[in-house]
Amino acid sequence: MYSCPHCHKEVKNLKKHLKRMHPDQVSRESPAQGTKTKAKTLELDIKTKEKKEKVEESGYHCVDCGGALTKGQTPCPGCGATLDWRGL
């Protein structure tokens, strides 16, 4: 799920949502970039932001890939690394 940067609604397909619900917003943003490129950039930015928020919320992250973890979780869901929680 993605969060729309304009209305903050949770959507499955951000590109389609932006095109249907915010066509004026998309056309005003960065006219030098194509709509497809801009939507893809927004999707990547949102994914990165959501991933960072998950790590910050849980307080734990994988030392190999940086994926969000809950305490004691092994293997890492992001990269499959076996984690040693004995030090905590």
N, C-alpha and C positions, 0 to 999 in steps of 0.2 A: 504494500500500500504506500502511496505517496501523499504528501500533504501539499495542496495547491498553494503557491506563494502569494496568490492574490486573495482568495477567499478562505484559505486554511482548511478546506474540506478534504477529507481523506478519500482518495480515488485510486482505482487500480491502474488506469491508463492516463497518465498525466498529460501526454501529448494530445490525446483526443479531447480530454476535459478542457485544456487551454484553448484548443481550436473552437470548441462548441460554446463554452461559457465565457471566455475572455478574448474574443477575436480582436477587439480594439486594443487590449493590453499587449497581446503578442505582436501585433503589427507595429505598435509604437516602439517596442524594445529593439534596439540595435538593428537598424535597417540594413546595415552592411552584411549581417549574418542572415543566412537563410532560416526560415521558420523551423525546418527539420533540425538543423544544427542547434538552434537556440533551445528548442524543446528538449533535445538530447542532453545539452549542457545543463539545463534545469533539472532533468531527471538525475543526472550524475551528482550534481550539487546536493540535491535533496537526499539521495541515498547516502552520501558521505556524511551529511549533517545528522541523519537518523542513526547511522552507525556510531558516530561520536556521542550522541545523546544516550544511546544504550550503554556504552562503556561508562559514561559519567554516572548514569543512574545506578548501575550495578556496582560500581566501584572496583570491579575486578576485570582484568583483560588478559588475553593470551599473550605470552611473551614472544611467541613465534609470529602470529598474524595480527595481533591487536584486537581480535574479536571479543565481544562482550561475553562475560561468564558470570554464573552464580557461584558462590563459594562452594568448593568441593566438586564442581562439575568436571568430569573427565570422560572421554576425550573432548578436546575442543570441537565445537560444532562447525567452526570455520575452516580449520585446517586438519583436524584429526589428531593433533599432537596429544600425547599422554602427558598429563600435568601432575606435578607433585605438590600437594597441598600441605604437607607436614610442617613446613616452615611458618605457617600462619596460625 
